[in-house]
Every structure is written in structure tokens, then in C-alpha cells.
Amino acid sequence: KVKLTIEVDEGEPIRVDSVYFRLTDTVKSPINMDSLTRKVFKRVALTKGKRFRDEDLQSDQQALGNAFRNMGYAYVDVTYDLNLRPDDYKTDIIYFIKPGPLCYVGTTHIVGAKHVKDSFIRKQLKYEAGEVYDRSALEKTRINLYHLQLFRIVSVLPQTNADSTQNPIPVRIYLEETPRLNGKLGLGYGTEDKFRTFLDLNYLGFLGGARRINLQLKHSAILPYSASLRWIQPRFIGDRSTIELNPYIMRNKEPGYDNRTLGLRVPMNYQFNNWLTSSLTYYFEAVEQAIEADDPEFAHIQGDKFPYNKSGVILGSVYDNSKPRFSATSGINLSLAFKVNGYLFGGDFSYTRLWGTFRIYHKIGDFTLAFKMAAGGIHSSDTSGFIPVEDRFYSGGSISVRGWRRAQLGPKRESGTPLGGKSLLESSFEVRFPLFWRLSAVGFIDAGNVWTGSYSYNINDLGYAVGPGLRIETPIGPVRFDVGFPVWNKKKLPQFFISVGQAF
């Protein structure tokens, strides 16, 4: 046997001193190189003072070529030269750009569409025949078609020919449609919701176009039954908006209440970009609440049922650039919502509800630091000050303060069941780190509580919990096991939680 030992001396890194762009060919349309340079420098990795890396050079070369392709130069050729100065560990980068002819868009050929009409597909195009060629318009078209959820594969490719510099340039759109009827069936178990199952069915192209129908059926211990039918119309006002019509029926069996609800929601959603989405939702609900025996809050009600109606709007926004999706290691997630019930919208009670959550993730080496802050408040304009139990705030549980069972932190009724409150304040901090295989560990500290007064918070009333946790990565997200120990509360026992997904 021969054992080889390879010693590597990295030495000092080479850094970029200057970057130059030079046109090697004349063009019909004048190019403002100063403006182009400013745009390119926002996208490139290798700028003055940056450490030189081969992969960054190749990426920047591609970005520079794409900048010209977006201006109509489909056959642009970008090469480079390095002025390396080993003595002072610096290099200049000189890009040589041969734009080629200014190109135009030709005819578009659509291949693979079976049920979706060509005329509908062509309405989604972000370019027209005869326009100056723009690579980014083709990419926007691909994204536009894919977001319709009618196709599982979308390819929008220019039919360029470098040998003949074909111009105008034909475009070929290749599609593979998603099955018109598709669905998902799921089973699971969690400490709080026990056995759970769901059925999710979609029918695509309902009444033509991109409309679709969605049916969701769910069951668990805290949601004994739920049936929701959604009619979804994409592209309601422009490409980025969606409107829905959503009748539903469900029963919520929470630790603090037992309700049956028949309702209708009409949400309109607008996606500003890949990270920011807002929605405006009108809702109407007919609710029947089961009343606990001898509950003084409902002493004036005859019988064991309390029916009431709710009507109002919810305005909400979510900013989310965190990634990856199921177990974020970077980015932030900020959600904010404001609910107006009653007043001009009718219903039996008039109140407003404001709540929001902030999450941030940061990776340091193998460790991920995660932080969450949640707060909310409710104000009633009724003399009674009554807030429906399902709209009150509750604290404690697997995604809240983990030293308490679900909704068990905060004010209680005389029977010991959660009363809920009009003010909420919670925070959580986690340190996540890998162990081996697909197993990782977590250390966390949670704090929070709810109060019965409107926008009334007392830091001295916060409940605290600390504990460890384990995560097993799966294709549907991490399976989670947490143990929460209440702090400064000797009467409380540790709580154990099993669920799917990170706590936040």
C-alpha cells in the first residue's frame, strides 16, 4: 500500500482591481455603456476589491451576455482577458463584447397543449412578433404560464442559429399539461390534533381558461370535520391578482371552545413580487357555539347553544424571503393582518382585531439561529365588550410557548378551560444544528401570555419555557419532537410535542 499526503498552500488570494467593458463591433443602435455598466454591476459578483473566483467569473460573463440579450442582441458573444499582477495579488478583468445584429421576435410555435386553447396561451405571452428581441420577456412568459398551474412543464426557447444568425427569431413553447383532475390524500399524527387526515382535489380548466375548483376535506381531534369548496379565478385584475369564492362548513373543538361554522369567504389576492403578497377578504359566518355548564359569561343564554353571525373584512400582507421552504436557514418572514367585524358590514358584534408575526433566520457555520415575535390586540365597540371565542387570542402549545399544553397559558374560566384574551405577546428563540444522517437537534426558549384587556400587556406576567428538540428531515418537512420545561413554575410538568414542520 502507498499512502499519499498532499499539502496545499493556498497563499494570498487574488482580488479584483478594475473591471472594463469593450465593444469589439459596431452596432446599429447606440448602446449607452455607462448606463449598461451600472445595471450590470448590480448583478455581478466580481467588482473592485472582491476575491477572484473562477465560478464568479463565469457567472458574471453570463450576466453580461444576458444584459445584451435583453436589449435585442440574441447572438452576443462575450469573452474576457485577465491582467494578472502576482506581485500585488491583484487582477484586472477586461470583457470583450461582440453584440452581433439587433434581432427581432418571429413567429411563436406552441407544442404539447391538449385541453388548453392556443388562443388562451397566446394571451399570456409577454412579447409580440416584430418586437425587438428580449430574453427577459421570454422568461416572464414561462413564469406566467407556469403560475397558471395548468402545466407541469413549460419551456419557452428562442430558435437561434449561430451559424446563420437567423433573424427574426422564432420562439418555440413546449408544454406538458397537468392532469385536469388531480388530488392528494394525507394521513398523520400530532400530539395536539391526534390522528389527522385530509383529501385535496383539484379540477383544472373549469369552464375554460385558468379557472379551477378545489375541494378540501379535513379531520383531526381539534377539527372534527371541515369541508371547503374554492372556485379560483387567476388573472382577475392583471397578471398578479386572483379572486376566489369559498363556501365552507367546519367544526372547531379547541380546549377553550366547541364551535360549528357555516361560512363564505371572498378573498382577492395580489402578488407584488416573489416575496410580497397582500389580500383583501370579505367573509360571512353563521356560528353556533356549545356553552359550558354554569359558564357565567353566558348566564343570560337559554339552553346549551349560542348562535351568532359575523360579517366583515380582513386585510393582510405577507413578506417572505426565507428559504428553504420547509426548514428556513436564512431570510425573514413578516405577516400582518387587520380584521374589521360588524359595523357597516352587519353581524352581531362590532370589533377590530390586529395581529402580526415576525420571523428571522440566520446561518452561522453549521448552526441556524431562528427568532420569532408575535403580537396582537382586539378592540370591541360593543357595550358588552364580547369577542367571539374563536377570534380571541390563546397561548401555549407546540407552535407557541412549549411549556404549556395547547391554549393553557393565560386566563381561565372557573372550570379551568381557557378563556382567551384580547391581547397577545409571544417570542421564541431557537438554535438548530445537525447531528448525523437526517437528524438534527434544537435548543429553544419561549415566552408569552395573553391578557383579557384590549392592547394591555404586562411583561411581568410572561410565562417562560426552555427545552431541547429533535428533527428528522423528510420530503414533506421535518418531523419534530420537543420537550418544553416551564421556567419559574414548579407546579407545571414538562410538555411533550410531536408534529410535522418546524415550530416557526
KAMO-V323972 format. One record per residue. N is the residue number from 1. RES is the residue in three letters. NEAR is the number of other C-alpha atoms within 12 Angstrom. Layout:
# KAMO-V323972
N,RES,NEAR + N,RES,NEAR
This chain:
# KAMO-V323972
1,LYS,3 + 2,VAL,4 + 3,LYS,5 + 4,LEU,6 + 5,THR,6 + 6,ILE,6 + 7,GLU,6 + 8,VAL,6 + 9,ASP,7 + 10,GLU,7 + 11,GLY,8 + 12,GLU,13 + 13,PRO,19 + 14,ILE,27 + 15,ARG,29 + 16,VAL,31 + 17,ASP,24 + 18,SER,22 + 19,VAL,32 + 20,TYR,28 + 21,PHE,28 + 22,ARG,25 + 23,LEU,24 + 24,THR,18 + 25,ASP,18 + 26,THR,15 + 27,VAL,21 + 28,LYS,13 + 29,SER,16 + 30,PRO,15 + 31,ILE,22 + 32,ASN,15 + 33,MET,19 + 34,ASP,14 + 35,SER,13 + 36,LEU,23 + 37,THR,23 + 38,ARG,16 + 39,LYS,18 + 40,VAL,28 + 41,PHE,23 + 42,LYS,16 + 43,ARG,20 + 44,VAL,26 + 45,ALA,27 + 46,LEU,34 + 47,THR,29 + 48,LYS,20 + 49,GLY,18 + 50,LYS,23 + 51,ARG,22 + 52,PHE,29 + 53,ARG,19 + 54,ASP,17 + 55,GLU,14 + 56,ASP,20 + 57,LEU,29 + 58,GLN,21 + 59,SER,19 + 60,ASP,30 + 61,GLN,33 + 62,GLN,25 + 63,ALA,30 + 64,LEU,40 + 65,GLY,33 + 66,ASN,32 + 67,ALA,36 + 68,PHE,38 + 69,ARG,34 + 70,ASN,31 + 71,MET,31 + 72,GLY,33 + 73,TYR,38 + 74,ALA,38 + 75,TYR,36 + 76,VAL,34 + 77,ASP,28 + 78,VAL,33 + 79,THR,25 + 80,TYR,26 + 81,ASP,19 + 82,LEU,24 + 83,ASN,20 + 84,LEU,19 + 85,ARG,17 + 86,PRO,16 + 87,ASP,11 + 88,ASP,14 + 89,TYR,20 + 90,LYS,25 + 91,THR,29 + 92,ASP,30 + 93,ILE,34 + 94,ILE,27 + 95,TYR,29 + 96,PHE,23 + 97,ILE,32 + 98,LYS,26 + 99,PRO,34 + 100,GLY,29 + 101,PRO,29 + 102,LEU,31 + 103,CYS,35 + 104,TYR,32 + 105,VAL,33 + 106,GLY,24 + 107,THR,22 + 108,THR,29 + 109,HIS,24 + 110,ILE,26 + 111,VAL,22 + 112,GLY,22 + 113,ALA,26 + 114,LYS,19 + 115,HIS,24 + 116,VAL,32 + 117,LYS,21 + 118,ASP,21 + 119,SER,15 + 120,PHE,20 + 121,ILE,33 + 122,ARG,24 + 123,LYS,20 + 124,GLN,31 + 125,LEU,30 + 126,LYS,26 + 127,TYR,29 + 128,GLU,24 + 129,ALA,22 + 130,GLY,19 + 131,GLU,23 + 132,VAL,28 + 133,TYR,37 + 134,ASP,34 + 135,ARG,36 + 136,SER,26 + 137,ALA,28 + 138,LEU,33 + 139,GLU,26 + 140,LYS,23 + 141,THR,31 + 142,ARG,33 + 143,ILE,25 + 144,ASN,30 + 145,LEU,37 + 146,TYR,27 + 147,HIS,25 + 148,LEU,33 + 149,GLN,32 + 150,LEU,36 + 151,PHE,30 + 152,ARG,21 + 153,ILE,23 + 154,VAL,31 + 155,SER,27 + 156,VAL,31 + 157,LEU,28 + 158,PRO,34 + 159,GLN,27 + 160,THR,26 + 161,ASN,15 + 162,ALA,17 + 163,ASP,8 + 164,SER,13 + 165,THR,21 + 166,GLN,23 + 167,ASN,30 + 168,PRO,29 + 169,ILE,36 + 170,PRO,30 + 171,VAL,35 + 172,ARG,25 + 173,ILE,32 + 174,TYR,26 + 175,LEU,29 + 176,GLU,23 + 177,GLU,28 + 178,THR,27 + 179,PRO,21 + 180,ARG,28 + 181,LEU,19 + 182,ASN,21 + 183,GLY,20 + 184,LYS,17 + 185,LEU,18 + 186,GLY,19 + 187,LEU,18 + 188,GLY,22 + 189,TYR,21 + 190,GLY,25 + 191,THR,27 + 192,GLU,30 + 193,ASP,29 + 194,LYS,19 + 195,PHE,21 + 196,ARG,26 + 197,THR,25 + 198,PHE,25 + 199,LEU,23 + 200,ASP,24 + 201,LEU,25 + 202,ASN,29 + 203,TYR,27 + 204,LEU,32 + 205,GLY,31 + 206,PHE,22 + 207,LEU,16 + 208,GLY,20 + 209,GLY,28 + 210,ALA,36 + 211,ARG,29 + 212,ARG,30 + 213,ILE,31 + 214,ASN,31 + 215,LEU,30 + 216,GLN,29 + 217,LEU,28 + 218,LYS,32 + 219,HIS,27 + 220,SER,27 + 221,ALA,24 + 222,ILE,29 + 223,LEU,29 + 224,PRO,25 + 225,TYR,26 + 226,SER,31 + 227,ALA,28 + 228,SER,30 + 229,LEU,29 + 230,ARG,30 + 231,TRP,31 + 232,ILE,34 + 233,GLN,33 + 234,PRO,35 + 235,ARG,25 + 236,PHE,20 + 237,ILE,14 + 238,GLY,17 + 239,ASP,27 + 240,ARG,26 + 241,SER,25 + 242,THR,32 + 243,ILE,29 + 244,GLU,31 + 245,LEU,29 + 246,ASN,29 + 247,PRO,29 + 248,TYR,30 + 249,ILE,29 + 250,MET,30 + 251,ARG,30 + 252,ASN,29 + 253,LYS,26 + 254,GLU,30 + 255,PRO,32 + 256,GLY,37 + 257,TYR,33 + 258,ASP,29 + 259,ASN,35 + 260,ARG,33 + 261,THR,31 + 262,LEU,28 + 263,GLY,29 + 264,LEU,30 + 265,ARG,30 + 266,VAL,30 + 267,PRO,31 + 268,MET,32 + 269,ASN,32 + 270,TYR,29 + 271,GLN,28 + 272,PHE,19 + 273,ASN,15 + 274,ASN,16 + 275,TRP,20 + 276,LEU,23 + 277,THR,27 + 278,SER,29 + 279,SER,30 + 280,LEU,27 + 281,THR,30 + 282,TYR,31 + 283,TYR,32 + 284,PHE,32 + 285,GLU,34 + 286,ALA,26 + 287,VAL,32 + 288,GLU,27 + 289,GLN,29 + 290,ALA,27 + 291,ILE,26 + 292,GLU,27 + 293,ALA,18 + 294,ASP,16 + 295,ASP,24 + 296,PRO,14 + 297,GLU,21 + 298,PHE,23 + 299,ALA,15 + 300,HIS,13 + 301,ILE,19 + 302,GLN,14 + 303,GLY,16 + 304,ASP,19 + 305,LYS,22 + 306,PHE,27 + 307,PRO,24 + 308,TYR,28 + 309,ASN,27 + 310,LYS,35 + 311,SER,31 + 312,GLY,33 + 313,VAL,33 + 314,ILE,30 + 315,LEU,30 + 316,GLY,30 + 317,SER,27 + 318,VAL,28 + 319,TYR,26 + 320,ASP,29 + 321,ASN,23 + 322,SER,27 + 323,LYS,20 + 324,PRO,17 + 325,ARG,21 + 326,PHE,21 + 327,SER,33 + 328,ALA,30 + 329,THR,31 + 330,SER,24 + 331,GLY,25 + 332,ILE,29 + 333,ASN,31 + 334,LEU,30 + 335,SER,30 + 336,LEU,28 + 337,ALA,29 + 338,PHE,26 + 339,LYS,33 + 340,VAL,33 + 341,ASN,36 + 342,GLY,30 + 343,TYR,20 + 344,LEU,15 + 345,PHE,22 + 346,GLY,21 + 347,GLY,24 + 348,ASP,29 + 349,PHE,28 + 350,SER,30 + 351,TYR,36 + 352,THR,34 + 353,ARG,37 + 354,LEU,31 + 355,TRP,32 + 356,GLY,29 + 357,THR,30 + 358,PHE,29 + 359,ARG,34 + 360,ILE,30 + 361,TYR,32 + 362,HIS,25 + 363,LYS,23 + 364,ILE,14 + 365,GLY,12 + 366,ASP,16 + 367,PHE,22 + 368,THR,28 + 369,LEU,30 + 370,ALA,36 + 371,PHE,34 + 372,LYS,33 + 373,MET,30 + 374,ALA,35 + 375,ALA,34 + 376,GLY,38 + 377,GLY,34 + 378,ILE,36 + 379,HIS,32 + 380,SER,30 + 381,SER,20 + 382,ASP,16 + 383,THR,11 + 384,SER,15 + 385,GLY,21 + 386,PHE,29 + 387,ILE,35 + 388,PRO,40 + 389,VAL,31 + 390,GLU,31 + 391,ASP,33 + 392,ARG,36 + 393,PHE,42 + 394,TYR,43 + 395,SER,44 + 396,GLY,40 + 397,GLY,39 + 398,SER,36 + 399,ILE,38 + 400,SER,44 + 401,VAL,50 + 402,ARG,49 + 403,GLY,44 + 404,TRP,40 + 405,ARG,35 + 406,ARG,31 + 407,ALA,37 + 408,GLN,34 + 409,LEU,41 + 410,GLY,36 + 411,PRO,29 + 412,LYS,24 + 413,ARG,23 + 414,GLU,14 + 415,SER,15 + 416,GLY,17 + 417,THR,25 + 418,PRO,33 + 419,LEU,36 + 420,GLY,39 + 421,GLY,40 + 422,LYS,39 + 423,SER,35 + 424,LEU,45 + 425,LEU,41 + 426,GLU,43 + 427,SER,36 + 428,SER,37 + 429,PHE,34 + 430,GLU,34 + 431,VAL,30 + 432,ARG,33 + 433,PHE,28 + 434,PRO,21 + 435,LEU,17 + 436,PHE,13 + 437,TRP,11 + 438,ARG,17 + 439,LEU,20 + 440,SER,28 + 441,ALA,31 + 442,VAL,31 + 443,GLY,32 + 444,PHE,38 + 445,ILE,34 + 446,ASP,41 + 447,ALA,40 + 448,GLY,43 + 449,ASN,42 + 450,VAL,42 + 451,TRP,35 + 452,THR,30 + 453,GLY,24 + 454,SER,28 + 455,TYR,24 + 456,SER,21 + 457,TYR,23 + 458,ASN,19 + 459,ILE,17 + 460,ASN,12 + 461,ASP,20 + 462,LEU,28 + 463,GLY,35 + 464,TYR,34 + 465,ALA,41 + 466,VAL,31 + 467,GLY,30 + 468,PRO,30 + 469,GLY,36 + 470,LEU,34 + 471,ARG,33 + 472,ILE,29 + 473,GLU,24 + 474,THR,18 + 475,PRO,13 + 476,ILE,17 + 477,GLY,20 + 478,PRO,27 + 479,VAL,29 + 480,ARG,33 + 481,PHE,32 + 482,ASP,40 + 483,VAL,33 + 484,GLY,36 + 485,PHE,32 + 486,PRO,32 + 487,VAL,24 + 488,TRP,16 + 489,ASN,17 + 490,LYS,11 + 491,LYS,11 + 492,LYS,20 + 493,LEU,18 + 494,PRO,24 + 495,GLN,29 + 496,PHE,28 + 497,PHE,38 + 498,ILE,31 + 499,SER,31 + 500,VAL,32 + 501,GLY,27 + 502,GLN,38 + 503,ALA,39 + 504,PHE,37
